[in-house]
Every structure is written in structure tokens, then in C-alpha cells.
Amino acid sequence: MSGTPRFLTLADVAEVLNTSSAQVYALVRRGELPAIKIGGRGQWRVEASVLEKFIDDMYSQTKAFVADHPFVEAESSTPAPAATPDAS
């Protein structure tokens, strides 16, 4: 068996995703990140392979979002020259 555990705690997942345990818990409770609850105290575990699939799915969703919402550079911030009054 490899050195990587099959199941990760929510704190482990938070570390991998560089986010808070509360954010990971919210992902789990909303059903966005599949997890299992073990024991009577509500110990949540995420399978490492499920986390990798979640990450891959997020890359796909982000790619689709970027394609649908292209980044547009702001127009030049240089103000247009002011109109000068006619000297006539």
C-alpha cells in the first residue's frame, strides 16, 4: 500500500485546497464534494481519489467559465483631451 492514506480528514482536504476546514465542510454539506460520515461524532472523510476528481472537475468548470466570460482589458485610462473653445 502506498504512503498516501485512502481517506482524508476535512482538515487534510483544506490543506490540499489551501482553504479553511469550514469551507470544505460547506462543500461537503452542499454535496459538491462527496464524503462519508463515520462514527457517532460525525467524523467526515473524503477519499483521496474523490478529491482528485473534484479538483479535475473544478478545472473543467473554470475553463468553461473563462470561455463563457472572456477577460476584457479596460480601455485606456488616459483621459481624452478637453475640447478647446473656438477663438472666432
Contacts in CASP RR format, 6 or more apart in sequence:
PFRMAT RR
TARGET T0000
AUTHOR 0000-0000-0000
METHOD contacts of the structure
MODEL  1
MSGTPRFLTLADVAEVLNTSSAQVYALVRRGELPAIKIGGRGQWRVEASV
LEKFIDDMYSQTKAFVADHPFVEAESSTPAPAATPDAS
4 48 0 8 1.000
5 48 0 8 1.000
6 47 0 8 1.000
6 48 0 8 1.000
7 36 0 8 1.000
7 45 0 8 1.000
7 46 0 8 1.000
7 47 0 8 1.000
7 48 0 8 1.000
8 16 0 8 1.000
8 45 0 8 1.000
8 46 0 8 1.000
8 47 0 8 1.000
8 48 0 8 1.000
8 51 0 8 1.000
9 43 0 8 1.000
9 44 0 8 1.000
9 45 0 8 1.000
10 21 0 8 1.000
10 24 0 8 1.000
10 25 0 8 1.000
10 28 0 8 1.000
10 35 0 8 1.000
10 44 0 8 1.000
10 46 0 8 1.000
11 21 0 8 1.000
12 46 0 8 1.000
13 24 0 8 1.000
13 33 0 8 1.000
13 46 0 8 1.000
13 51 0 8 1.000
14 20 0 8 1.000
14 21 0 8 1.000
14 23 0 8 1.000
14 24 0 8 1.000
16 51 0 8 1.000
17 23 0 8 1.000
17 24 0 8 1.000
17 55 0 8 1.000
24 33 0 8 1.000
24 46 0 8 1.000
25 44 0 8 1.000
27 33 0 8 1.000
28 34 0 8 1.000
28 35 0 8 1.000
28 44 0 8 1.000
28 46 0 8 1.000
32 54 0 8 1.000
33 46 0 8 1.000
33 50 0 8 1.000
33 51 0 8 1.000
33 54 0 8 1.000
34 46 0 8 1.000
34 47 0 8 1.000
34 50 0 8 1.000
34 54 0 8 1.000
35 44 0 8 1.000
35 45 0 8 1.000
35 46 0 8 1.000
35 50 0 8 1.000
36 44 0 8 1.000
36 45 0 8 1.000
36 47 0 8 1.000
37 43 0 8 1.000
37 44 0 8 1.000
37 45 0 8 1.000
38 44 0 8 1.000
38 45 0 8 1.000
END
